[in-house]
């Protein structure tokens, strides 16, 4: 039976924040077990870095939205 490879979407942008976090947790868990061959570990590390960047991007965008909502609320409060 062929070994199944972890799912790798075409682009990280297509991965939700929650899915990216789950994939990261899975990668870390596998690598911490220590029985992953070197080449597979390197690929997992590269995938993990891409997922971290995806999560950072989503969190940065959320932070900007929250800041903008706060600014909008302040501006609306000043117009009354």
C-alpha positions as CSV (number, residue, x, y, z in Angstrom):
1,X,0.0,0.0,0.0
2,X,1.4,3.4,-1.0
3,X,2.2,5.9,1.7
4,X,-0.2,8.8,1.8
5,X,1.4,12.3,1.6
6,X,0.1,15.2,3.7
7,X,-2.3,17.4,1.8
8,X,-0.6,20.3,0.2
9,X,-2.9,22.9,-1.3
10,X,-1.9,24.7,-4.5
11,X,-1.3,27.9,-2.6
12,X,-1.3,28.8,1.1
13,X,-3.9,31.6,0.3
14,X,-6.4,28.8,-0.2
15,X,-6.0,27.5,3.3
16,X,-8.1,28.9,6.1
17,X,-6.4,30.1,9.3
18,X,-7.9,27.2,11.2
19,X,-6.7,24.6,8.7
20,X,-3.2,26.2,8.5
21,X,-3.0,25.9,12.3
22,X,-4.1,22.3,12.3
23,X,-1.6,21.5,9.6
24,X,1.2,23.2,11.6
25,X,0.3,21.3,14.7
26,X,0.4,18.1,12.8
27,X,3.8,18.9,11.3
28,X,5.2,19.8,14.6
29,X,3.8,16.6,16.2
30,X,5.4,14.5,13.5
31,X,8.7,16.2,13.6
32,X,8.9,16.0,17.4
33,X,8.5,12.2,17.3
34,X,11.9,12.2,15.6
35,X,11.2,9.3,13.2
36,X,10.8,11.4,10.1
37,X,13.6,11.1,7.5
38,X,15.8,14.1,6.9
39,X,14.4,15.0,3.5
40,X,10.9,14.7,4.7
41,X,11.7,16.9,7.7
42,X,13.1,19.6,5.4
43,X,10.0,19.5,3.3
44,X,7.8,19.6,6.4
45,X,9.9,22.6,7.7
46,X,9.4,24.5,4.4
47,X,5.7,23.7,4.5
48,X,5.5,24.9,8.1
49,X,7.2,28.2,7.2
50,X,4.7,28.8,4.5
51,X,1.8,28.0,6.8
52,X,3.2,30.4,9.5
53,X,3.4,33.1,6.9
54,X,-0.2,32.4,5.9
55,X,-1.3,32.6,9.5
56,X,0.7,35.9,10.1
57,X,-1.0,37.4,7.0
58,X,-4.4,36.5,8.2
59,X,-3.8,37.8,11.7
60,X,-2.2,41.0,10.3
61,X,-5.3,41.6,8.1
62,X,-7.6,40.9,11.0
63,X,-5.7,43.4,13.1
64,X,-5.9,46.1,10.4
65,X,-9.7,45.5,10.1
66,X,-10.1,45.9,13.9
67,X,-8.0,49.0,13.9
68,X,-10.1,50.4,11.1
69,X,-13.3,49.6,12.9
70,X,-12.0,51.5,15.9
71,X,-11.1,54.5,13.8
72,X,-14.5,54.4,12.1
73,X,-16.2,54.3,15.4
74,X,-14.1,57.2,16.7
75,X,-14.9,59.2,13.6
76,X,-18.7,58.5,13.9
77,X,-18.6,59.4,17.6
78,X,-17.0,62.8,16.8
79,X,-19.6,63.7,14.2
80,X,-22.5,63.7,16.7
